[in-house]
Amino acid sequence: MNKNCLEGMCCPECKSEGPFLIGVTCMMLMYDAGSDDYGDTDWGAESYCRCKACDHDGMVTNFKIDNQKKKKKVESTNE
């Protein structure tokens, strides 16, 4: 069970707990010759996410276990 950066996440397709490719933004110290250092990275619910195990992709929010449970509950109510 993930207990750090990926806490509460799993792939909605294969149920893998990662790793995931996630689109992030970060602050970089840039020079004409390139970058030297980087700062904190940031990503959120709307960031791109892809499971390394099965290549299922979507947004981070789709990989949140709580959101998967809510979606499943709504789908079963609509049946």
Order of alpha helices (4+ residues) and beta strands (2+ residues): beta-beta-beta-beta-beta-alpha-alpha
